[in-house]
């Protein structure tokens, strides 16, 4: 009976951890304004007392904090620290910085690095161009459902059809309620166009005067790693220039794929040469 009781306690504990992490991910989708408790309860499917109890635990850990005026729950300071430490390990932004600077230097417009986070796209970096009139539709840290915005659409277009459909079905309620310019049928049409022309185009649907072009890049195993994109005012996004910008993006996206392949090859080589990677039998013989 003690063993059964212990197993139940372990299961209950792991369920609480899973639920708390889901709440953390949910709050992370709105990094600027945070979320009210009512929306957290609705989106998570948890009852109010359970959600509040888990939020208090996350607050004690510094991963979540409550904004005094709005009472919204936001990411805490410890979440920022963990993000910085993870960024040093994975280094995707570091790999992309040269490409982003070059894109903004060559085009004079603003370039972006976007990555996938489940069914959302997150802007990791915004590199300003020098053209005097700029768009401000996307800032570092902004998150939108996949398909909303040029880089986001480029990542979605690079995924298998089955995965795309699952993402759009899961995002349908959010798209309809929060993104009136992006109903699922419009996203599907944009997706088809992106695959046909070889780059994703956002024709000012998020902010009327802000257009964007994006191209995805992949990890060595074929998974989508992220996207590079360029945004400019509509007068700088005529069809001929869209193709020109796509050409610059394609060059840098292929560069990213080469750098990622080199990084993964280097990690694999280090792992293979590590004593911990030797076969158990070999270690036994050396004992």
C-alpha positions as CSV (number, residue, x, y, z in Angstrom):
1,X,0.0,0.0,0.0
2,X,2.9,2.4,0.8
3,X,4.3,1.8,-2.7
4,X,1.0,2.5,-4.4
5,X,0.6,5.7,-2.2
6,X,4.0,6.8,-3.2
7,X,3.3,6.3,-6.9
8,X,0.1,8.3,-6.7
9,X,2.0,11.1,-4.9
10,X,4.7,11.1,-7.7
11,X,2.0,11.2,-10.3
12,X,0.2,14.1,-8.6
13,X,3.5,16.0,-8.3
14,X,4.4,15.5,-11.9
15,X,0.9,16.6,-13.0
16,X,1.3,19.8,-11.0
17,X,4.7,20.5,-12.6
18,X,3.2,19.9,-16.1
19,X,0.3,22.2,-15.3
20,X,2.5,24.9,-13.9
21,X,4.8,24.8,-16.9
22,X,1.8,25.0,-19.2
23,X,0.7,28.2,-17.4
24,X,4.2,29.6,-17.7
25,X,4.1,29.0,-21.5
26,X,0.7,30.5,-21.7
27,X,1.8,33.7,-19.9
28,X,4.9,33.8,-22.1
29,X,2.7,34.3,-25.2
30,X,1.8,37.8,-23.9
31,X,5.2,39.1,-22.7
32,X,4.3,42.8,-22.7
33,X,0.9,43.1,-21.1
34,X,0.5,39.7,-19.4
35,X,-2.8,37.9,-18.9
36,X,-5.6,38.3,-16.4
37,X,-6.5,35.3,-14.2
38,X,-9.8,34.8,-16.0
39,X,-8.1,34.3,-19.4
40,X,-5.5,32.0,-17.8
41,X,-8.3,29.9,-16.4
42,X,-10.2,29.8,-19.7
43,X,-7.1,29.0,-21.9
44,X,-5.7,26.4,-19.5
45,X,-8.9,24.5,-18.7
46,X,-8.0,24.5,-15.0
47,X,-10.4,25.6,-12.3
48,X,-9.7,29.0,-10.6
49,X,-8.3,27.7,-7.3
50,X,-5.9,25.3,-9.0
51,X,-4.7,28.0,-11.4
52,X,-4.2,30.5,-8.6
53,X,-2.3,27.9,-6.5
54,X,0.1,27.1,-9.4
55,X,0.6,30.8,-10.2
56,X,1.6,31.5,-6.6
57,X,4.1,28.7,-6.8
58,X,5.6,30.2,-10.0
59,X,5.7,33.6,-8.4
60,X,7.6,32.2,-5.4
61,X,10.1,30.9,-7.9
62,X,10.4,34.3,-9.6
63,X,9.2,32.9,-12.9
64,X,5.9,34.9,-12.8
65,X,5.0,38.2,-11.3
66,X,1.7,40.1,-11.0
67,X,1.5,43.7,-12.4
68,X,0.2,45.9,-9.6
69,X,-2.1,48.1,-11.7
70,X,-3.7,45.6,-14.1
71,X,-3.3,42.5,-11.8
72,X,-2.2,40.7,-15.0
73,X,0.3,37.8,-14.6
74,X,3.5,38.4,-16.5
75,X,6.9,36.7,-16.9
76,X,9.2,37.3,-13.9
77,X,12.8,38.2,-13.6
78,X,14.0,34.6,-13.2
79,X,12.3,33.7,-16.5
80,X,14.5,36.4,-18.1
81,X,17.7,35.1,-16.5
82,X,16.9,31.6,-17.7
83,X,16.2,32.9,-21.2
84,X,19.6,34.6,-21.3
85,X,21.4,31.5,-20.1
86,X,19.5,29.3,-22.7
87,X,20.4,31.8,-25.4
88,X,24.1,31.4,-24.6
89,X,23.8,27.6,-25.0
90,X,21.8,27.5,-28.2
91,X,23.3,30.6,-29.9
92,X,20.7,31.0,-32.7
93,X,20.6,34.7,-32.3
94,X,24.4,34.9,-32.2
95,X,24.6,33.0,-35.5
96,X,22.0,35.2,-37.1
97,X,23.4,38.6,-36.1
98,X,25.8,39.0,-39.1
99,X,23.0,38.1,-41.5
100,X,20.5,40.5,-39.9
101,X,23.1,43.4,-40.0
102,X,23.9,42.6,-43.6
103,X,20.2,42.5,-44.6
104,X,19.5,45.9,-43.0
105,X,22.7,47.4,-44.4
106,X,21.9,46.3,-48.0
107,X,18.2,47.0,-48.0
108,X,18.1,50.0,-45.6
109,X,15.0,48.4,-44.1
110,X,14.4,46.6,-40.8
111,X,15.2,42.9,-40.6
112,X,14.0,40.3,-38.0
113,X,14.8,36.9,-36.6
114,X,11.8,34.8,-35.7
115,X,11.6,31.4,-34.2
116,X,8.8,28.9,-33.6
117,X,7.4,28.2,-30.1
118,X,4.8,25.5,-30.4
119,X,2.0,27.0,-32.6
120,X,3.4,30.6,-32.1
121,X,6.1,32.6,-33.7
122,X,8.4,34.7,-31.5
123,X,10.5,37.6,-32.7
124,X,14.0,37.2,-31.2
125,X,15.6,40.3,-32.7
126,X,14.8,43.4,-34.6
127,X,17.7,45.0,-36.6
128,X,16.9,48.6,-37.6
129,X,17.6,49.8,-41.1
130,X,18.6,53.4,-41.9
131,X,15.7,54.3,-44.2
132,X,14.0,57.3,-42.5
133,X,10.5,55.9,-42.5
134,X,10.2,52.7,-40.6
135,X,7.5,50.3,-39.6
136,X,6.9,49.3,-36.0
137,X,4.5,46.4,-36.4
138,X,6.9,43.9,-34.8
139,X,9.2,44.2,-31.8
140,X,11.6,41.8,-30.1
141,X,9.6,39.6,-27.8
142,X,6.3,39.9,-29.8
143,X,4.5,36.6,-30.3
144,X,1.8,35.8,-32.9
145,X,0.1,32.6,-34.1
146,X,2.0,30.9,-36.9
147,X,0.8,32.4,-40.2
148,X,0.5,35.9,-38.8
149,X,3.4,38.0,-40.3
150,X,6.0,37.3,-42.9
151,X,8.5,35.3,-40.9
152,X,5.7,33.5,-39.1
153,X,4.0,32.6,-42.4
154,X,7.4,31.5,-43.9
155,X,7.9,29.0,-41.0
156,X,4.3,27.6,-41.4
157,X,4.8,27.2,-45.2
158,X,7.9,25.1,-44.6
159,X,6.0,22.6,-42.4
160,X,4.3,19.4,-43.6
161,X,0.6,19.7,-44.5
162,X,-0.6,17.6,-41.6
163,X,1.2,19.7,-39.1
164,X,0.0,22.9,-40.7
165,X,-3.6,21.8,-40.5
166,X,-3.2,20.8,-36.8
167,X,-1.7,24.2,-36.0
168,X,-4.4,26.2,-37.8
169,X,-7.2,24.2,-36.2
170,X,-5.7,24.8,-32.7
171,X,-5.2,28.5,-33.5
172,X,-8.6,29.1,-35.1
173,X,-10.3,30.6,-32.0
174,X,-7.3,32.9,-31.4
175,X,-7.1,34.0,-35.0
176,X,-10.8,34.8,-35.2
177,X,-10.9,36.7,-31.9
178,X,-7.6,38.6,-32.0
179,X,-6.5,38.8,-35.6
180,X,-9.5,39.8,-37.8
181,X,-7.2,40.2,-40.8
182,X,-6.1,36.5,-40.5
183,X,-9.0,34.1,-40.6
184,X,-7.9,30.6,-41.2
185,X,-9.0,30.6,-44.9
186,X,-6.9,33.7,-45.5
187,X,-3.9,32.1,-43.8
188,X,-4.3,29.0,-46.0
189,X,-4.4,31.2,-49.1
190,X,-1.3,33.1,-48.0
191,X,0.4,29.8,-47.3
192,X,-0.3,28.5,-50.9
193,X,1.1,31.7,-52.3
194,X,4.2,31.5,-50.2
195,X,4.9,28.0,-51.4
196,X,4.3,28.9,-55.0
197,X,6.5,32.0,-55.1
198,X,9.2,30.8,-52.8
199,X,8.8,33.4,-50.1
200,X,6.1,34.6,-47.6
201,X,4.5,38.0,-48.0
202,X,2.5,39.9,-45.5
203,X,0.6,42.6,-47.5
204,X,0.0,44.9,-44.6
205,X,-2.6,42.7,-42.8
206,X,-1.2,43.2,-39.3
207,X,-0.6,47.0,-39.7
208,X,-2.0,48.5,-42.8
209,X,1.1,50.4,-44.0
210,X,3.7,47.7,-42.9
211,X,4.5,45.0,-45.4
212,X,6.9,42.1,-44.9
213,X,8.8,39.4,-46.8
214,X,10.1,36.3,-45.1
215,X,12.0,33.0,-45.8
216,X,12.4,30.1,-43.4
217,X,15.6,28.2,-42.6
218,X,16.0,24.6,-41.2
219,X,18.0,22.5,-38.8
220,X,20.2,19.8,-40.4
221,X,17.5,17.2,-39.7
222,X,14.9,19.2,-41.7
223,X,12.9,20.7,-38.9
224,X,12.1,24.4,-39.2
225,X,14.6,26.4,-37.1
226,X,13.3,29.9,-37.7
227,X,12.8,32.6,-40.3
228,X,14.5,35.8,-41.5
229,X,12.3,38.6,-42.7
230,X,12.3,42.2,-43.8
231,X,9.6,44.8,-43.2
232,X,9.1,48.2,-44.9
233,X,6.4,50.7,-45.6
234,X,4.1,49.7,-48.5
235,X,5.6,52.1,-51.0
236,X,8.9,50.2,-50.7
237,X,7.3,46.8,-51.3
238,X,6.3,46.9,-55.0
239,X,6.3,43.4,-56.7
240,X,9.8,43.8,-58.2
241,X,11.3,44.8,-54.9
242,X,9.6,41.9,-53.1
243,X,11.6,39.5,-55.3
244,X,14.8,41.5,-54.7
245,X,14.3,41.3,-51.0
246,X,13.5,37.6,-51.2
247,X,16.8,37.1,-53.0
248,X,18.8,38.7,-50.2
249,X,16.8,36.7,-47.6
250,X,17.4,33.4,-49.4
251,X,21.2,34.0,-49.4
252,X,21.2,34.6,-45.6
253,X,18.8,31.7,-44.9
254,X,21.1,29.3,-46.7
255,X,24.0,30.8,-44.7
256,X,22.1,30.1,-41.5
257,X,21.5,26.5,-42.5
258,X,25.3,26.1,-43.2
259,X,26.2,27.5,-39.8
260,X,23.6,25.3,-38.0
261,X,25.0,22.3,-39.8
262,X,28.5,23.2,-38.7
263,X,27.4,23.8,-35.1
264,X,25.6,20.5,-34.9
265,X,28.5,18.6,-36.5
266,X,30.9,20.2,-34.0
267,X,28.6,19.3,-31.0
268,X,28.4,15.7,-32.3
269,X,32.1,15.4,-32.7
270,X,32.7,16.7,-29.1
271,X,30.1,14.3,-27.8
272,X,31.7,11.3,-29.6
273,X,35.2,12.2,-28.3
274,X,34.0,12.5,-24.7
275,X,35.0,9.7,-22.3
276,X,31.3,9.5,-21.3
277,X,30.4,8.5,-24.9
278,X,32.6,5.4,-24.9
279,X,30.8,2.0,-24.9
280,X,30.2,0.5,-21.5
281,X,32.2,-2.6,-22.4
282,X,35.2,-0.4,-23.3
283,X,35.0,1.3,-20.0
284,X,34.8,-2.0,-18.2
285,X,37.9,-3.3,-19.9
286,X,39.9,-0.2,-18.9
287,X,38.9,-0.7,-15.2
